[in-house]
Amino acid sequence: MKRPEINITPSERAGRVAIGGAGAIAGLVLLASASGALAIVLLALFVLAGLDLVLTGALGHCPLYHKLGHMSPSLRRPA
């Protein structure tokens, strides 16, 4: 299996991992004290969004950027 192309800058990768990790941890803490069904569903989605940020930051590949054809100017190779 081929590894996806890196399309996220190193600073964005670090930011995604930091913010995603903080969001996932905060969501888990809040999820432990949630009581309503809607709150539990929304917090679970919040945790999953944080984990998605951590994963895309760790891999350096954002599927949405790839689909939209976005590439940071600093990562573009000269033609």
Secondary structure, 3 states (H helix, E strand, C coil): CCCCCCCCCHHHHHHHHHHHHHHHHHHHHHHHHCCCHHHHHHHHHHHHHHHHHHHHHHHCCCHHHHHHCCCCHHHCCCC
